[in-house]
Amino acid sequence: MDGTPQSSRNKPPRLTLAAVLASFRRAFLGVGLMSGAVNVLALTGSFFMLQVYDRVIPSQSMPTLVGLAILAGLLFAFQGLLELIRSRLLVRLGSALDAKLSGQVYSALMRLPLRTKLPGDGLQSLRDLDQVRSFMASAGPTALFDLPWMPLYIAICFLFHFWIGMTALLGAIVLFCLTLLTEMRTKAPTKLAGTHAASRSALAEATRRNSEVLQAMGFGARIAERWSSINQDYLAAHAKASDVAGSLGTVSKILRMILQSGMLAIGAWLVILGEASGGIMIASSIMMSRALAPIELAIAHWKGFVSARQSWSRLSQLLALLPETAASVTLPDPVSRLAVESVSIAAPGERRLIVQDASFVLEKGQGLGIIGPSASGKSTLARALAGVWLPARGSVRLDGAALDQWEPEEFGRHIGYLPQDVQLFDGTIAENIARFEPDAPSDKVLKAAQTAGVHDLMVHLSEGYDTRIGEAGSALSAGQRQRIALARALYGDPFLVVLDEPNSNLDAEGEAALTQAIQSVRDRSGIAVVVAHRPSALASLGQVLVMSQGRVQAFGDKDEILSKMSRQKPQAPPPLKVITPSEESAAS
């Protein structure tokens, strides 16, 4: 066995959007062939009317009429069946597209906030995938498949008569220009509506997370006003895009009706002149309607097409921004050293460096406390050690290998991370501790909980480790969430454990358990790094790193560094002496 998790070994190869489309090439070819058959069968109505007016009525042959009616009925039924199959196939294609891309999009959703600054609530990529799938299941794609068959109908119109063909061609040109106008007029408002929708969703999510604060301090009404303002902007942009698409769709419908009536008039004129028959007059009118129907349908669904195209473009950029390259060699488990080499770190999407040129080395069994004033870069450095934020310069190495040389799942087995803002997932306590590992061994869950000192707390709950904690752990107290998150960080005995202010919500009993947990990491030859404001978190650590203004000010033995810092503190000024008026007059 190579030690690689089963999920990593069986991970499907990464696909680009072009590769996804190529994988559906045969399905799209099938839809195209069905569209061709549907459009050929759509000539049934025109030719049926032509035969009725030119053959049945002059000959007054009832058998001919019955035969034509049966044949036309069969062709119409076959056309309906093909259209039904085509629409269902497009729905299935949309679902298959979602199934192939959803894993990568969700993975990008997790990784993108760690690489760049996201607008809105950060969920735009999922909405984009939904938009593409919804468009695939709508009538819009059928119009796009039918458009290439317009020349066939126009050519048949020319076969009927030159002026009938010219009328059909003129109508097609007018509606085509209307389609271009629809494209130009709907693109900007559709994009703006999407931007406002993302802002609206972000504020709604922030409101949900901070409902207690809004209620307690009474500024919910002001946030509601802000949401209403954003919502009004969204509604205005959405209404504008819908108005443009709707107006042009109505114009195209009226134009098609005018052109169809005009075709009848042209046909009647030609019949009067003796240059066409009554059958050609009726058939050409029906032909005109069918020829222009795809353009009218495309205009009606153009807003959805523009939205889907913009979503597809954003998805292409997203997947290109976050390439995944599978490591060809599985690295051995780190067992000896953490090295930070001239690391400078900026927040995702920002240029300003928060940490500059940090360097230090920790050997197995050592524990480091990172201390310093607020905004000195402590949490930023912790994120880089855990592989959460990538360094702008320099590198963080485990046993000589940079962190990005590991597959994310493989790397995660060696890291325990407790962030400042503890977040748990809806599920059981055991699932959260086990990092949602399928069929997690009970002994590993119990060991992590016992090491974190949370086992006794768990068994006293009504359902023990099977207690569901609700969204974000809402059923637990802040201290309980922090201790469960600590157990999650210790699950599987990771080599490097990074804890960012792990005692911020702990009582005395919790702090004692935290000290023992940190010591247990060191005792098993792991490395513990703790960001601390309270001295109690440093009890089981042997070294200290002092940060100020994003730079390392000191690094070394804890007692030596703390002693030196205490000597460098300025002496307190002598207490002020209050002088009474009588003492002041006596002194003078």
Salt bridges, closest charged atoms under 4 A:
ASP2 OD1 - ARG9 NH1 3.53
ASP98 OD2 - ARG133 NH1 2.60
ASP121 OD1 - ARG127 NH2 2.89
ASP128 OD1 - ARG314 NH2 2.73
ASP130 OD1 - ARG133 NH1 2.92
ASP146 OD1 - ARG86 NH1 2.94
GLU183 OE2 - ARG309 NH2 2.54
GLU205 OE2 - ARG208 NH2 2.63
GLU205 OE2 - ARG209 NH1 3.83
GLU275 OE1 - HIS161 NE2 2.84
GLU296 OE1 - ARG256 NE 2.10
GLU324 OE2 - ARG111 NH1 3.08
ASP333 OD1 - ARG413 NH2 3.42
ASP333 OD1 - HIS414 NE2 3.56
GLU341 OE1 - ARG397 NE 3.14
GLU350 OE2 - LYS117 NZ 3.65
ASP357 OD2 - ARG551 NH1 3.61
GLU363 OE2 - ARG337 NH2 2.98
GLU407 OE1 - LYS11 NZ 3.34
GLU410 OE2 - ARG413 NH2 2.75
GLU410 OE2 - HIS414 NE2 3.72
ASP426 OD1 - ARG468 NH2 3.87
GLU471 OE2 - ARG208 NH2 3.12
ASP493 OD2 - LYS447 NZ 2.54
ASP493 OD1 - ARG524 NE 3.66
GLU501 OE2 - HIS533 NE2 3.42
GLU511 OE2 - ARG534 NH2 1.99
